[in-house]
Amino acid sequence: MVQRASTHKKNNTSGDLRLMATDKEGLKTISALLQDALVPYVSMVYSPEEKRFLLQAMRFKWEGHHLKKDFPEEKQRSFSTVVFDHVIHVHKHNFEQTEKHHTELNFLAVELVSENHLRISFSEEKTVVLTVEKLEIFLGDHEGNWPTNYVPEHI
């Protein structure tokens, strides 16, 4: 289930999109909205005390895009925050130590791979696996979209 979220504790986002997912179907919706987002490596933060993993994304605004193909000024990106709650362990795969601080990752998908494990996939086979007590993910846009001429393509 995906639901509109009015606010999220400790995250002040005030853009137009605020969603919370608590099951596999909601997770698919959030994953689709984040596809092709650019995620700075340094924006990924895990707080064991709060059992929270978060990342900042510059996501392409896929919603309604199919209606706006003839209007390039309508193609936009948005700064977004993605919060994964109830996280008890984080494991990163294929991240080189030397590139951590200078890498912008291309978000591919987030999926439930077992009852308590989420996999966040990026291009170049980079992944982050989260062990969670339960599924609760928040996606919220911040104010200030900007136009883009680049529309991600999938071959």
Helices and strands as residue ranges (DSSP letters): E 2-4, E 18-21, H 24-34, E 38-40, G 41-43, E 45-47, E 52-60, G 65-67, G 72-74, E 76-85, E 87-93, G 97-102, E 104-114, E 117-122, E 127-132, E 137-141, E 146-147
